[in-house]
Amino acid sequence: MKKLLLVIVLVFLTFSHAIYAAEKPLGVVASFSLLGDMAKEIGGDPVNVITLVGPDTDAHTYQPTPQDIKAVAAADIIIINGLGFEGWLNRIIGASGTKAKLLVASAGVKPRFLDADSEHPVADPHAWQNLAFGQIYARNIAGGLMAAHPAKAGEIRQRAKAYIAKIAETDKWVRQQLSNIPETKRKVITNHESFGYFGDAYGITFLAPVGGMNEGAEPSAAVVGRLIDQIKTEGIRRVFIENMSNPRLIEQIAKESGASLGGTLYSDSLSPPDGPAPTYLALFRNNVPKLRESMAENR
């Protein structure tokens, strides 16, 4: 009788552990807000997502906190952009001793390069600005989540399929919104070089005084002067501030060039939930109408 009771208890404990493992949310840490949003959209209830670099915060110059180290230590998966974007993250991973799997969302993206004509070009990390690459991100994230949580793989797969369809639909919408802008008017000024992939995908030339990996750097007076001259010569009517950037420089450029401020574009970071760009797809819905109106005014 005692042996039978022991067997029953062992079977119960094993069954209970299996149920707990199947029902326990997967611990996911995303490096910055866009990846956090994607992981939530694709993972749904089976995942618990913690985002390190939150809304309206610059991931280029982020300073990790002790809470970040704890989150990474407890994670099952860490989702990063890759392409050199999170230079600070290796310190956290080393300090935390985490056993989490590292998932690179940009794996498979063909990168463009900043300072391509120099001796040391660097990959432009902002690949999510091309919605075709956004679909690659989504597939990579979905694959990682399904592999780590096989009990919920079917649910995650369905959510990913629906989300990728939304990304593709948004891509078509962007192209339709920009379709009637003449090629000669397709020029935009921002304060940080984050929109290269967007420009390549949708046929727009983006100009910025600060390079894509040098947020916080001060451009030379000569660089600023050339940009101001170009704005005047080419009849560019508006300049834009990116949400996580210091507006001082672009405000100076607007004043000296005679251009007006075109509003805020969301590039490396989402807005808070009550803002105009709280999700990856909302980022495009915010940016594209502003860009279209700005370019339509160009000479």
Secondary structure, 3 states (H helix, E strand, C coil): CHHHHHHHHHHHHHHHHHHHHHHCCEEEEEEEHHHHHHHHHHHCCCEEEEEEECCCCCCCCCCCCHHHHHHHHHCCEEEECCCCCCCCHHHHHHHHCCCCEEEECCCCCCCCEECCCCCCCEECCCHHHCHHHHHHHHHHHHHHHHHHCHHHHHHHHHHHHHHHHHHHHHHHHHHHHHCCCCHHHCEEEECCCCCHHHHHHHCCEEECCCCCCCCCCCCCHHHHHHHHHHHHHHCCCEEEEECCCCCHHHHHHHHHHCCEEEEEECCCCCCCCCCCCCCHHHHHHHHHHHHHHHHHHCC
